Amino acid sequence: MDDKNRLKILLVEDDEVDVMTVRRAFAEVQFGNPIHHAEDGVAALEKLRSGEVPRDKLLVLLDLNMPRMNGIEFLREIRADDSLHWLPVVVLTTSDHERDRVEAFGLNVAGYLVKPVTFEGFIRLISAFKKYWTYVEMP
């Protein structure tokens, strides 16, 4: 598959250890798709609106607990933006609170994943994530 038709990931995550864990897990399961990184919702919006991160075949992998603009605030912002409202977003967070899950799904997330405690659990999660997104048709 050429790079133009390849799924791209925008990882919106403030914790550098979690960023490294996601990158390492993607490499481990041979999910070789390009990963762009933004440290919070504000930075993610800037990258999306400036074109720094290409929007075609893009999936946002979003943490909820971040400074400046958290994940829910980011979701509200992109869902209200005519040029970004269609972006598929999967939440990847430590929050297992029902309130967060309900609010995220109310903002049309494509999925809600709770970060596993162990790296082995993370590998299993990313492997399942890879299998699912391999079959999804992207605009």
Residue, then its C-alpha position, 0 to 999 in steps of 0.5 A: m500500500d502506498d503512503k497516500n492510502r495508508l492509515k495515519i495516526l495522530l497520537v494526542e498524549d501528554d505523557e512521554v512514557d505513554v508516547m514511547t509505549v504506544r510507539r514501541a507497541f506499534a513496532e512490536v505488532q508491526f503496525g508500521n503506520p506513520i504516527h504523528h504526535a501532539e502533546d495536548g488538544v491545543a497542539a493537536l488542533e494547531k497541527l490539524r488546522s495548519g495542515e502539518v498533519p495530513r487529514d486524509k486517512l487519519l485516525v486520532l488516538l486520544d488521551l483524555n487527561m491532559p493539560r491546557m485542553n483535555g480530550i473531552e474539550f478537544l472532542r467538543e472542539i473538533r465536532a463543532d468544526d466543519s472541517l474536522h467534525w468527521l475525523p475518527v477518534v479512538v480514546l486511549t486513556t487510563s480513565d475507566h470512569e463511566r462518566d468519561r466513557v458516556e461523554a466520549f461516546g456522546l461526542n461520537v468516538a469510534g472506540y474507547l480503550v483503557k490503557p493496560v497496566t502491563f506492556e504485555g497487555f498493551i501489546r494485546l490491545i494494540s494487536a486487536f486495534k491493528k486487526y480492527w483498523t486493517y478492515v475499516e474503510m477510511p475516507 
